[in-house]
Amino acid sequence: MSTPVSSIRNLGPAVEEACARAGIRSAEELRELGAHEGYRRMLLCGTRPHFIGYYVLHMALQGRPWNDCKGKEKEALRTRFDQLKSEVSRSTDKGRSALEAALDAIGVIERPKRPS
């Protein structure tokens, strides 16, 4: 039996809807993917990037209050968030749909060959 994503402390209906759009149907699946990969999938499916949402997801999956993220930990998460945002932006800015970008990210569609 699966548990709703919104059953995780500090994650509500909006995160649950974003997860569903990304194909993440349960709290168990989100925990298995982890916060970074889960958020990446949400971005690929149209969720607008927002650093607070990113670190809240990390804190929630660790069972910590959302505002527990501070100092060096928050700085490290900010660096990872910025890298993720840049990566997703590059993969979706090629004039392709979010689905095509997601398929490309997991290696399902062939990347175009670069001229030599």
Secondary structure, 3 states (H helix, E strand, C coil): CCCCHHHCCCCCHHHHHHHHHCCCCCHHHHHHHCHHHHHHHHHHCCCCCCHHHHHHHHHHHCCCCHHHCCHHHHHHHHHHHHHHHHHHHHHHCCCCCHHHHHHHHCCCCCCCCCCC
